[in-house]
C-alpha cells in the first residue's frame, strides 16, 4: 500500500498510547510521512507538549494559532499559516494546540457572544460548567476537531491524544453527554462528535506501543475499550522502538575476533559477549511480545526502529518517517480498510 492511500483512509487520525511509548513522536512521524507523500497535514496538540514542535526543529511549543512546521520556514520568519508560496504538489505540515478554554472562546464568538466570551472564560465559568456537565471539556475540544474535519482545512488531521487512560475517557465523553442531555447546543455538539467518531471514513484511532510486556498489555486493553465504548474503528498498531535482528549476535566474540585476525583482551571479549547475550535476549523478548500482540489484537502492525538519540529532531524524524513508510508499503489494502 502506498502512503497517500494509507493516510487517506480517514480524514482524522487520533494517535493514542501509554505514556512513554513515543506517542507524540509517532504523531510527528505520521505527519512527516504523509507530507512526504504530498498531503497537507494539520497536527493538533492537546496537552502543550514541546516534543511535537521540536521534532520539526521548532523550539517553541504550539499555540492556538496555526504554525507551519514543514517544509522548514526561512530563518527569521514565524511560520505564518497557509504555507503560502509552496508548490501545489508538495505536502506540508501545520500544527496548533487546542484547549477547552480556546475552543469555548471560539464557540461563544461564533454564536454572537464575542464581547463577553473572554470575560466568561477568565472568570472561571468553564470550571463551573465542567463540574456541572462532566465531559464538556473533552466535547469542546472534539467539537473543534470535528469542525476542522468538516471544513476540510487539511487532507489529514492528526490528533496527539492524551495517554491511554484519559484517551478512552476523552473519546467516550460525547456518548455520555448524548445520553445525559435532552436537547440544546450541548446535545447537538455531542451528537455531531459521535457521528464523526463512528464513521471510519472520517475518524480512526491509531494506537502506539512498545514491544514490551506492559505497553503491549495496555494497548490490547485500550483497543477493546475504544471499540466497545467509543465505537471508533482502529487503524494499524504502531510498534515503536523495535530493534533490528543482527546476524552477528549468534557468533561468540572470540570466534569473531579470530575470523577477523585480531587479538582482543579476555576481559574485553567477556564484556562483548555479555552485551551480545543481553541484546539477543532483548530481541527474543521483543519477538515474543510482538507475537502476543498479533495474537491477542488482530490488527496490522507498523514498526518503527529504536533510535540511539537523546532527542527527536528533524534528522531523526526523517529516519523514522522513512522506516514507517517502508512498513506501510508492506500492508495489504484490505487489512487497513477492515
Rosetta blueprint (number, residue, H / E / L):
1 X L
2 X L
3 X H
4 X H
5 X H
6 X H
7 X H
8 X L
9 X L
10 X L
11 X L
12 X E
13 X E
14 X E
15 X E
16 X E
17 X E
18 X L
19 X L
20 X L
21 X L
22 X L
23 X H
24 X H
25 X H
26 X H
27 X H
28 X H
29 X H
30 X H
31 X H
32 X H
33 X H
34 X H
35 X H
36 X H
37 X L
38 X L
39 X L
40 X E
41 X E
42 X E
43 X E
44 X E
45 X E
46 X L
47 X L
48 X L
49 X L
50 X H
51 X H
52 X H
53 X H
54 X H
55 X H
56 X L
57 X L
58 X L
59 X L
60 X L
61 X L
62 X L
63 X L
64 X L
65 X L
66 X L
67 X E
68 X E
69 X E
70 X E
71 X L
72 X L
73 X L
74 X L
75 X L
76 X L
77 X L
78 X L
79 X L
80 X L
81 X L
82 X L
83 X L
84 X L
85 X L
86 X L
87 X L
88 X L
89 X L
90 X L
91 X L
92 X E
93 X E
94 X E
95 X E
96 X E
97 X E
98 X L
99 X L
100 X H
101 X H
102 X H
103 X H
104 X H
105 X H
106 X H
107 X H
108 X H
109 X H
110 X H
111 X L
112 X L
113 X L
114 X H
115 X H
116 X H
117 X H
118 X H
119 X H
120 X H
121 X H
122 X H
123 X L
124 X L
125 X H
126 X H
127 X H
128 X H
129 X H
130 X H
131 X H
132 X H
133 X L
134 X L
135 X L
136 X H
137 X H
138 X H
139 X H
140 X H
141 X H
142 X H
143 X H
144 X H
145 X H
146 X H
147 X H
148 X H
149 X H
150 X H
151 X H
152 X L
153 X L
154 X L
155 X L
156 X E
157 X E
158 X E
159 X E
160 X E
161 X E
162 X E
163 X E
164 X H
165 X H
166 X H
167 X H
168 X H
169 X H
170 X H
171 X H
172 X H
173 X H
174 X H
175 X H
176 X H
177 X H
178 X H
179 X H
180 X H
181 X L
182 X L
183 X L
184 X H
185 X H
186 X H
187 X H
188 X H
189 X H
190 X H
191 X H
192 X H
193 X H
194 X H
195 X H
196 X H
197 X H
198 X L
199 X L
200 X L
201 X L
202 X L
203 X E
204 X E
205 X E
206 X E
207 X E
208 X E
209 X E
210 X E
211 X L
212 X L
213 X H
214 X H
215 X H
216 X H
217 X H
218 X H
219 X H
220 X H
221 X H
222 X H
223 X H
224 X H
225 X H
226 X H
227 X H
228 X H
229 X H
230 X H
231 X L
232 X L
233 X E
234 X E
235 X L
236 X L
237 X E
238 X E
239 X E
240 X E
241 X E
242 X E
243 X L
244 X L
245 X L
246 X L
247 X H
248 X H
249 X H
250 X H
251 X L
252 X L
253 X H
254 X H
255 X H
256 X H
257 X H
258 X H
259 X H
260 X H
261 X L
262 X L
263 X L
264 X L
265 X L
266 X H
267 X H
268 X H
269 X H
270 X H
271 X H
272 X H
273 X H
274 X H
275 X H
276 X H
277 X H
278 X H
279 X H
280 X H
281 X H
282 X H
283 X H
284 X H
285 X H
286 X H
287 X H
288 X H
289 X H
290 X H
291 X H
292 X H
293 X H
294 X H
295 X H
296 X H
297 X L
298 X L
299 X L
300 X L
301 X E
302 X E
303 X E
304 X E
305 X E
306 X L
307 X L
308 X L
309 X L
310 X L
311 X L
312 X L
313 X L
314 X H
315 X H
316 X H
317 X H
318 X H
319 X H
320 X H
321 X H
322 X H
323 X H
324 X H
325 X H
326 X H
327 X H
328 X H
329 X H
330 X L
331 X L
332 X L
333 X H
334 X H
335 X H
336 X H
337 X L
338 X L
